[in-house]
Amino acid sequence: MGWFSCFTPSTKQDDPSEDHYKTAIKISRHEKEDGIVRQKREKDEQVAIERATEESLKQLEKEEAERRLQESKEESKREKVDDDDDDQVDTEQNDMNRATEESLKSFEKEEEKRIRLEESKEEGKRKQVEEDKVQIKHSKDEKVNPPSPPMICNGCKSEIKDGLPVNAFGGLWHPQCLCCLYCHKPIAEDEITKRGKFHRPCYREHLCTCCVCQKKIPSTEEGIQFCEHPFWKEKYCPCHEGDGTAKCCSCERLEPKGTNFVMLGDDRWLCLQCMESSVMDTDECIDLHFEIREFFDGLFLTIKKEFPVLLVEKQALNKAEQEEKIDSHHAVVTRGLCLSEVQNVTSVKEGPKMGPNNKLTDMVTETQVVSGCPVTAILIIYGLPRLLTGYILAHEMMHAYLRLNGCNNLNNVLEEGICQVLGHMWLETQRYAPIDVAAASSSSNASKKGEWSEFEKKLVEFYKNEIETNESAVYGEGFRKVNHMVSSSSLQETLKEILPRRG
């Protein structure tokens, strides 16, 4: 720092000591002022330095933050670029792999196609060579060995050209034409048996067994043909219809192998179950006769006149029918008859006894004259079960009621129809009849046990069904017509309506 002089020239002569004092004071004051200025300047410089330092630090922090932010952004960009590069690389790699794979597949297909084409050409050449050889051979042998006839399928009747035919059941078949008669699916050659066109499981599980011979019902080209009773649903071979197999005259079932039906004296057969409740002679029918009269009393159709009810053989019934001059259409199968003419009738006085091998023997008959009123007797064929005998008796008792009440020329359809209705009504009561009633008018083993057998319950339904489904123009249509009239009004009202209708 420079120094300057603050002295001015003076002409006045002063005291040298005083001047030195004044000069010292001035110097001291100037030094003090200079110190203050210097301190202030130093302080200002210090503040400026501190401010500059602070601003510099702030600037450095800001720059550092900006640098870090920039680095973060650049890092993110680099990562994104790396990811995009990786995805692009993967995509490009996949595209390359896919293109390579498709190229290989295309090449393989083309190669396979080329190989097949070459094989086909070679096969065609071989076939042509073989055909040429065969043609040459045929042309040489044509005069000696004529060509064999075409093979015809036994199923579709068309020529078998391709593949090997199946030789079975006396003919040749396309493999797809030899089918099971049950499931209709082809039968393999190793499944063919003598039992017919069936798979073994189908044959075992589904084919029916004949109720007569107990064998599986054989099949034909048209399938399985069998007969079946419409009510009992028993299936049997068609051959048993005409091979002499016994048929029960009561329930119409055929005799199974191993059982012995009972032959009655007039060439009728009776199964063992129907035999159990059969009414064999006139004396056994007495209680049933009284029961039917009580049944008529309950319907206000009282029959006061007494006449005999006789059980007879078939020959005696046929003879009486001829002497009564009954029209042939009047009875389809005659099992009962209401007589109004004087006749000599041979009845069964004592029923036959069971002998060896279910043979009936020792039957006792007697002949008597029946006469004296519009109804001379009722004849019923002997040996039928109690239920069938009772139905026939109720039917014939209605004929007797009509004749005793002067209705001799009633229309045949209406007369037989009302008689069938009465027989049907009596059968209906037997579904609920006390067992002691049956026991009193039958030798039924089931009745003796105190309960109806399942067969007797079924037999009631069978006889009712026979009446309801009868196809006869007189008996069947007559029953359905009169039964409808009774159902629509009442029995008494129906009688009032039909009794004036004469033939």
Order of alpha helices (4+ residues) and beta strands (2+ residues): alpha-beta-beta-alpha-beta-beta-beta-beta-beta-beta-alpha-alpha-beta-alpha-beta-beta-beta-beta-beta-beta-alpha-alpha-alpha-alpha-alpha-alpha-alpha
